[in-house]
Amino acid sequence: MNPSPYPAPFNSAHVRANIVKILLIVDAVATGISLLAEALSVPFRLTDDQELGSNLMGAAIVLIMSLFALLRLIIYLTTGVFFSMWLYRAYKNLRAFNPWRPLDSSPGWAVGSFFVPFVNLIVPYRAVKEVWQKSGLLDEELLSEPSPPALFPAWWLFWLLAAFSGNISMRVSFNENVSESTATMIAMVASVLSIVAAVFAYLVVDAIDKRQEETSGKLNLGKFTGPPPPPANLAMLDVVTSTPGPSHSQQS
């Protein structure tokens, strides 16, 4: 995007980043518990020739796993909402650091690209990487843009793997031709990848948040949340300029 000649106000995304990190931890813990329960429940699963009434343990496990899956879905959606809110503000802050620097995207597109098929394979990662690269001081980019830490591509790799495996797991769970053991194994692999992706996402959010807070501190952006106050002697200046001078009194 073209640079803007007007500096944008800096609004710290630190609180939103902390909320996202907490939700990522909760999501990883919930996924880990679900993974453990999935593994321990295999011997008690219902078989094809059993009914719910003939295997109370298996029926209870099905109910518990269903409720826990619903809880995980709620946590996942909540994390996605707050991650989008954090990314929007973090990207918008790039204008506050340097209004003349061209940006490859916009705050809205940085978030919206996650929801566009095929585009969401590349563009969201570029947007997140750009936030880290352009959240530093201008003198860091005199020769070239700094490369993000290695955890950024690692996060995106596991994010894609977790998304693909989760999609496959959902499909095979509705496929009667796939055995229960195979479907369970795929679901467990998807859960492991999801946990790893959540860990790297935590590190990515933390790295960007620290970088923006450090840069805003060096530029003293947090001290100027609005327009500068008027001079203290502004009222006196108006009185002086409005008082008739000698020439006016002589003419009268």
N, C-alpha and C positions, 0 to 999 in steps of 0.2 A: 504494500500500500504506500501511497505518497506520504511524505512527512508532513506533519502539521506545524504551522508557524506558532501555534499557541500552546504553551505548556499545560498539561492536564494536571489536576490536583492529585496528590498521592494519598491513597486510602489503603492503609495497611491491611494485608490479607492474613495477618498472623493468627487472629482468632479463628478464621475459617480453616486455616491450615491445621491448627490444633484439633478442631472438630473432626476433620477428615482423617487425621492420624489416629484419633481414638476409635473412630468407626472402622478403620482398616484393621486395627488390633482386634476389635470385637468380631469382625467378620472372619479373621484368621482363626481366632479361638473357636468360634462357632463351627467353622468348617472342620477344624481338627477334631472337635467332639463328635461331629457327625461322621467323620471318617473312622474314628475309633468304634463308634456304635455300629457302623456298617460292617466292620470287620468282625466284631464280637457276635453280631446277630446272624451270621451266615448259617451256623448249625441249626438255628431255630426257625429258619425261613419256611414259609408254606411251599409245599410242592404242588405240582399240577393236579394231583389226584386228591388233595386235601381241601377241606372246606374250613371256613373260619371257626365254626363251632367245634371242630375236631382238634384244633390246635390253638388253644387259647394264648399260649406264649407267642406263637407266630402272629396271631391277630393283634396282640398288644404291641408287638414290635412294628407291625405295619402302621398302626395308628400313631405310635410315638414318632416313627421316622417321617410320617406325613406331616405331623405338626411341626417337627423340627425343620423340615424342608420349607414349610411356610414361613417360619421364623427367619431362616437364612435368606429367603427371598425378600422379606421386608428389610432386613439389614443391608442387603445388597443394593436395593433401590434407594434407600436412605443415603448410603455412602455415595452412590452415583449422583444424587441431587446435590449434596454438599461439595463433592469434588468439582462438579460443574460450576457451582457458585464461587468456589475458590479459584479455579482456573480463569474464570471470567475477570475477576478482580485483579489477579496476578498479571494477566496479559494487559489489562487496561493500564496498569501502573508503569508499563514500559514507556508510555508517553510522558510520564512525569520525570523519568530519568533522563530522557533526551527527546524533545519534541521534533527534532530535525532528523532523527534516524528513521530510515524507511523500514517498515515492517512487512513481513510476508503475508500476514493475515489480519484478522480483527478479533476482538474479544468474542463477539458472537459466533464467528466462524470457527474459532478455536474450540468452542464447546459444541457447536452444531455438527462439526465434521465427524464426531464420534457416532452419529446416528445416520450417516449416509452410507449405504452399502458400497463396498469396494474403496470408496474414498477413505473410510475409516481404517483401512489397512496401513496407510502411510501418513496422511495429513495430520491426524491428531498427534502423532509422535513428533512430527516436525514443529508443530505449534508449541508443545511442551518443551522441546529442546530449545526453541527460540526464546521462550520465556527465561530459561536459565542463562542462555548466552547473552541476552540483552538486558539482563538485570544487574549487570556490573557497571563499573565506572567507564567513562568513554575512553580513557587512556589505555584500557585493556584491549581495545579494538583498533588501535592505530595501524597495526600490520594486518591482522586477520581476526576473525571472530574466534574466541576461545572454544575449544572442544569440551563438551560436557563430560562428566565422569562416566566411567564404563558402566555404572549401574543403570544409566538411562537406556541404552540398547538392551541390556539384560531385562529391565522391567518390561519393555515393549515386547520382547521375544516371549517371555512367560505370559504376558497378558494375551497375546494372540493364541498361544498354545492352550491356555486355560479356556479361552472362548471357543476354540475349535473343538476341544475335547468335551466341553460342557454341552455343546450342540450335538455332538455325536452321542453322548450319554443320554440325552433327552430323546433322541430318535430311536435308539435301540431299546429304550425302556418301553416303548409302545409297539415294538416289533415282536410278534409272537414267535418268530422263527429263531430269535436269539435266545440262548439259554440264560437262566437266571445267574449262573456263575459268571458268564461273560459280561453281562450287563453290570453286575456288581463290580467286577474288575475295572471296567471302563469308568464307572462312576468314581471309584477310589482314585484312579489316576487323575481324573479331572479335579478331584478335591485337592490332591497334592499340588498340582500345578496352580490351582487357585490360591493356595496358601503362599506358595513361593512368589506369585505375582503380587499378592497383597503386601508381602514384606518389602519387595523392591519398590512398590508404589509408595509405601511409607517413607522410604529413603529418598525417593525423588521429590515428594512434597516437602520433606524436611530440608533438602538441599536448596530448593528454590526459595523457600520461606526464609532461611538464614541468609541467603545471598541478597534478597530484596531488603530485608531489615538492615543488613550491614551497609548496603549502598545508600539507603534512605538516611541512615545515621550520619554517614560521611557528607552527604549533601545537605543535611539539616532540613530535609523535606518535612519531617514530622512536626517541625516548629511553625510551619506556615500552612495551616489548614484553611485559611481564607485570605481575603485581600488585606494588605497592610493597613493599620489604623491611620487615620488622618493626623496631621501634625498637631501637637498640643496647642500651638499658638494660632491655629487656623481661625478661631473666633475673633481673636484680637486683630488678625490681619484683615478680616472683613470689616471690622469697625474702622480701622485706619483708612482703608481704601474708600469707604463710603462717606468719610467726614469731609466737608467742603474745605478746600484749601484757601490760602490768602487771595488768590486770583478771583475765586468765586465771591468772597466777601467784598472785595473792592468793586466788582462789577455791580453788585447789588447796592 
